Amino acid sequence: MSIQYSTDTLVEFLKKHKIATQEELREALENPARATFFRKLGQLEYLSSYSHRGMYYTLKSVAQFSSTGLWECKSVWFSRFGNLLDTAEAFVHRAEAGYSATELADILHVKTKHALGQLCHDGRLQRQKIGRAYVYLSPDDDVAQRQRKMRESPSRQSFAS
């Protein structure tokens, strides 16, 4: 007779603990095979963290996102946009004046340099040197042009001083 693993076990565990690693969730299910675990997890509306290399999981219904679309629990960060690449892309695309890697890292609470480089390589973002910093801009030329103008505007320069 085969063992039946219940998604209810995962739901209850995540409601109680809010976030968990794969190891913790598999243990709660009494250690199913990795493929079985991911099949059960895939039946739920779950999120993986964009911090900590995606090793933490939660349920969409558990996450309490801020107005920016981020949620922090126990120093682990989740995004309504998905993984770090998707989150960085969404933030840059929506930014009034683009972001430098340092600015975005301050907002997302993780290092972003490698993710931003990958996004540029994949054509999902543009990068341009403006002043002393490299700024990441939307891949949409019209949006990027507005972002550049905002970044270069005298009022922004004096405000940043």
C-alpha positions, -999 to +999 in steps of 0.1 A: +000+000+000+014+034-009+016+063+015-007+092+009+008+126+016-017+154+023-013+190+011-033+199+042-002+190+063+018+216+043-009+242+046-013+237+084+025+238+089+029+270+069+000+287+086+015+279+120+052+288+111+045+313+083+077+302+064+098+270+062+126+254+043+121+224+020+137+202+047+113+214+073+083+209+050+094+174+039+099+164+076+063+176+083+052+153+055+072+125+070+100+127+044+085+119+010+107+117-021+118+151-034+096+147-065+066+138-044+073+169-022+074+192-052+043+176-067+024+183-034+038+218-031+028+225-067-008+219-058-007+249-035-004+286-042+030+290-027+059+315-029+096+310-026+118+337-010+138+360-032+164+363-005+183+333+009+186+318-026+149+309-027+152+283+001+122+294+021+086+288+012+053+303+023+017+304+011+004+333-009-024+335+017+001+338+045+022+366+030+013+401+040+028+423+013+035+460+018+024+485-007+057+479-026+049+442-030+075+430-005+070+409+027+097+401+053+093+373+079+121+363+102+146+382+080+135+363+049+121+384+020+093+375-004+079+394-033+046+394-051+066+397-083+084+363-077+121+356-076+149+382-073+152+386-111+115+392-116+114+415-085+144+436-096+130+439-131+096+450-118+111+476-095+134+491-121+106+492-147+083+511-123+110+534-109+107+571-116+145+575-123+157+539-126+180+525-099+216+520-092+226+486-078+232+502-044+198+519-044+179+488-053+199+467-028+188+491-001+152+487-011+152+449-016+175+441+014+197+418-008+227+423-031+214+430-066+245+435-088+246+400-103+208+399-108+209+433-126+238+421-148+218+390-157+187+411-165+208+434-188+224+404-205+189+389-211+176+422-225+151+426-197+168+459-185+191+486-198+222+499-181+237+534-186+263+554-168+247+586-155+270+609-136+292+586-115+269+557-112+256+530-135+218+532-135+195+504-145+166+514-167+135+499-182+139+479-214+111+500-229+129+529-247+102+554-239+101+546-202+139+545-201+141+580-217+117+594-190+138+577-163+170+592-177+155+626-179+143+624-143+177+611-131+195+640-149+170+667-139+185+696-119+158+694-092+167+658-086+204+666-085+199+694-059+175+672-039+201+643-038+229+666-026 
